Amino acid sequence: MNIWMSAGRIFFAIGITGIGVLHFFYPGIRPIIIPGLTGIPSSLSFIPYFIAVLLIGAGSLIVIGKKFNTLSWLMGILFFLLFLFGHFPRFLSAGSFNNYWVNLNKILALSGGFLVVSTMNPPKPENRFMKWITRTGPLGKYLFAIMLYNFGVGHFNNLEGVSNLVPKYLPFPQFWTFLGGVALMGSAISIFSNYKVKPILLLLGLNLFIWLLSLHLYYSIYFPRWQEGENFIGFLTCLSFCGTALIISQTASK
């Protein structure tokens, strides 16, 4: 396995593990998993810890890198169900464009990330279930691409608002916002068209890693308590997306 695939697998797994760990430090279920459940009855307080253990366990096994294909596929399906029955109804009920849009796209991309991880050096299909995993796993890159495209469009539609998120120490915030939108949309188009996926997604992975250090780490350090740790969620999901992009860059042709 080459270094980019190994780095991508580890980055993705650390991000998932980190989201699980946050459930021990903040109340309820993190909105990235299920929206609107940061406050739950004490009789159900075990649920966030169950989710934490599930995410930490899945992330840890993926980091180890052994027999993670079926697990990753099942987690990908679980996250897609969370998107379909948890995030999407809440997004629709809120009306027009709303704050649920960000996590709606993130959970879809994480679902795709798990499916992408399941395609890494898969064992030889020995039964119908493994054949099903082998056939559906590659669909994960398209779920990831949907998030890239939507976030890219968001950069253009709300250029001024998104540019305000660029740290003050970086000059020309609107230029970086525009360039980020181009990178996200261009990468999505590359995946959907299967055009030069390897170099473009590799560059995207490196780009996301730069954003991780220059933007998400900045906000995590200076504003750790914002919305009960949502800046940490931004950091961890960016790390997972960086890992997903690196894996796709090495596996898309297969």
C-alpha positions in Angstrom: 0.0 0.0 0.0 1.5 3.4 -1.0 2.1 6.3 1.4 -0.8 8.4 0.2 -3.4 5.6 0.8 -1.9 4.9 4.2 -2.0 8.6 5.1 -5.5 8.9 3.8 -6.8 5.9 5.8 -5.1 7.2 9.0 -6.4 10.8 8.5 -9.9 9.6 7.9 -9.9 7.3 10.9 -8.4 9.9 13.3 -11.2 12.3 12.3 -13.9 9.7 13.0 -12.2 8.8 16.3 -12.0 12.4 17.3 -15.7 13.0 16.7 -16.4 10.0 19.0 -14.1 11.4 21.7 -16.0 14.8 21.7 -19.1 13.0 23.0 -17.3 12.6 26.3 -16.7 16.4 26.6 -19.9 18.0 25.3 -23.5 17.2 26.2 -25.8 15.1 24.1 -25.2 13.8 20.6 -23.0 16.0 18.3 -25.0 17.7 15.6 -22.8 16.2 12.9 -24.2 12.8 13.8 -27.8 13.6 14.6 -29.1 17.2 14.6 -31.1 18.7 17.5 -30.1 16.2 20.2 -27.5 18.0 22.2 -29.9 17.9 25.1 -31.5 14.5 25.8 -33.2 13.0 28.9 -31.0 11.6 31.6 -32.6 8.2 31.1 -31.1 8.2 27.6 -27.7 9.6 28.5 -26.1 6.3 27.6 -26.8 6.9 23.9 -24.1 9.5 23.3 -21.5 7.2 25.0 -22.6 4.3 22.9 -22.1 6.5 19.8 -18.7 7.6 21.1 -17.6 4.0 21.6 -18.8 3.0 18.2 -17.0 5.8 16.4 -13.8 5.4 18.4 -13.9 1.6 17.9 -14.4 2.0 14.1 -11.7 4.6 13.8 -9.3 2.6 15.8 -9.8 -0.5 13.7 -9.3 1.5 10.5 -6.1 3.0 11.8 -4.8 -0.5 12.6 -5.6 -1.4 9.0 -6.7 -5.0 9.3 -10.2 -6.4 8.4 -11.7 -3.0 8.2 -13.5 -3.4 4.8 -16.8 -4.8 6.0 -16.8 -2.6 9.0 -16.2 0.5 6.9 -19.0 -0.5 4.5 -21.5 -1.0 7.3 -20.5 2.4 8.8 -20.9 4.0 5.4 -24.5 2.6 5.2 -25.2 3.7 8.7 -24.0 7.3 8.0 -26.1 7.3 4.8 -29.2 6.3 6.9 -28.4 9.2 9.3 -28.2 11.5 6.3 -31.5 10.2 4.9 -33.6 9.9 8.1 -31.8 12.3 10.5 -30.4 15.3 8.7 -32.5 15.5 5.5 -35.9 15.8 7.2 -34.6 18.4 9.7 -33.1 20.4 6.7 -36.5 20.3 4.9 -38.5 21.2 7.9 -36.4 24.2 8.7 -37.4 25.8 5.4 -35.3 27.5 2.6 -31.6 27.7 3.2 -30.7 27.0 6.8 -27.8 26.1 9.2 -28.6 22.3 8.8 -27.2 22.5 5.2 -23.5 22.2 6.3 -23.9 19.1 8.4 -26.3 17.6 5.8 -23.4 17.7 3.3 -20.8 16.7 5.8 -22.6 13.5 7.0 -23.1 12.5 3.3 -19.4 13.0 2.6 -18.5 11.0 5.7 -20.7 8.2 4.5 -18.9 8.3 1.2 -15.6 8.3 3.0 -16.4 5.1 4.8 -17.5 3.5 1.5 -14.2 4.7 -0.1 -12.2 3.2 2.8 -14.0 -0.1 2.3 -12.6 -0.4 -1.3 -9.0 -0.3 -0.1 -7.3 -3.6 -0.9 -10.6 -5.5 -0.4 -10.4 -9.3 0.2 -11.4 -11.6 -2.6 -15.3 -11.8 -2.6 -16.2 -15.2 -1.2 -19.9 -14.7 -0.8 -22.8 -12.5 -2.0 -22.4 -10.1 0.8 -18.7 -9.4 0.0 -19.6 -9.1 -3.7 -22.2 -6.5 -2.8 -19.6 -4.5 -0.8 -17.2 -4.7 -3.7 -19.8 -3.3 -6.1 -21.3 -0.6 -4.0 -18.2 0.7 -2.2 -17.0 2.7 -5.2 -20.2 4.8 -5.0 -18.7 6.5 -2.0 -16.6 8.8 -4.1 -19.7 10.3 -5.7 -21.3 11.0 -2.3 -18.1 12.8 -1.4 -18.2 14.7 -4.7 -21.7 15.9 -4.0 -20.4 17.6 -0.8 -17.5 19.1 -2.7 -19.7 20.5 -5.4 -22.3 21.9 -2.9 -19.6 23.5 -0.7 -17.9 24.9 -3.9 -21.2 26.5 -5.0 -21.6 27.9 -1.4 -18.3 29.7 -1.8 -19.6 31.5 -4.8 -23.1 32.2 -3.7 -21.9 33.6 -0.3 -18.5 35.0 -1.3 -18.5 37.8 1.3 -19.9 35.7 4.1 -17.4 32.8 3.6 -14.5 35.2 3.2 -15.2 36.4 6.7 -14.1 33.0 7.9 -10.6 33.4 6.5 -8.3 34.2 9.4 -7.3 37.8 9.6 -3.6 37.1 9.2 -4.3 36.0 5.6 -4.6 38.9 3.1 -7.1 39.0 0.2 -9.8 36.8 1.9 -12.2 37.0 -1.1 -9.5 35.8 -3.4 -8.8 32.7 -1.3 -12.6 32.1 -0.9 -13.0 32.2 -4.7 -10.0 29.9 -5.2 -11.3 27.5 -2.7 -14.7 27.3 -4.5 -12.8 26.6 -7.8 -10.8 23.8 -6.1 -13.9 22.2 -4.6 -16.1 22.4 -7.7 -13.2 21.4 -10.0 -12.5 18.3 -7.8 -16.2 17.3 -7.9 -16.4 17.6 -11.6 -13.2 15.5 -11.9 -14.8 12.7 -9.9 -18.1 12.8 -11.8 -16.3 12.9 -15.2 -13.5 10.6 -14.2 -11.0 13.1 -15.7 -7.5 13.1 -14.2 -8.8 12.0 -10.8 -5.5 11.0 -9.5 -3.6 14.3 -9.7 -6.6 16.5 -9.0 -7.7 14.6 -5.9 -4.2 14.4 -4.7 -3.9 18.2 -5.0 -7.3 18.6 -3.3 -6.0 16.4 -0.4 -3.0 18.6 0.0 -5.2 21.7 -0.3 -7.5 20.5 2.5 -4.5 19.7 4.7 -3.4 23.4 4.2 -6.9 24.6 5.1 -6.8 22.2 8.1 -3.7 23.9 9.5 -4.3 27.5 8.4 -8.0 27.8 9.1 -9.6 25.0 11.1 -6.7 24.7 13.6 -6.7 28.5 14.0 -10.4 28.5 15.0 -10.1 25.4 17.2 -7.3 27.1 19.2 -8.8 30.6 19.5 -12.5 29.7 19.8 -12.7 26.2 21.3 -16.0 26.7 23.1 -17.9 28.1 20.1 -21.3 26.2 19.8 -20.0 23.5 22.1 -17.0 22.4 20.2 -18.2 22.9 16.6 -14.8 24.3 15.6 -13.3 20.9 16.7 -15.9 19.2 14.5 -14.8 21.4 11.6 -11.2 20.4 12.2 -11.9 16.7 12.5 -14.2 16.6 9.4 -11.7 18.5 7.3 -9.1 15.9 8.4 -11.4 13.1 7.3 -12.1 14.8 4.0 -8.4 15.2 3.4 -8.0 11.5 4.0 -10.9 10.6 1.7 -9.5 12.7 -1.1 -6.1 11.1 -0.8 -7.6 7.6 -0.9 -9.8 8.4 -4.0 -6.7 9.8 -5.7 -5.1 6.3 -5.5 -8.1 4.1 -5.9 -10.4 5.8 -8.4 -8.8 4.2 -11.5 -9.4 0.8 -9.9 
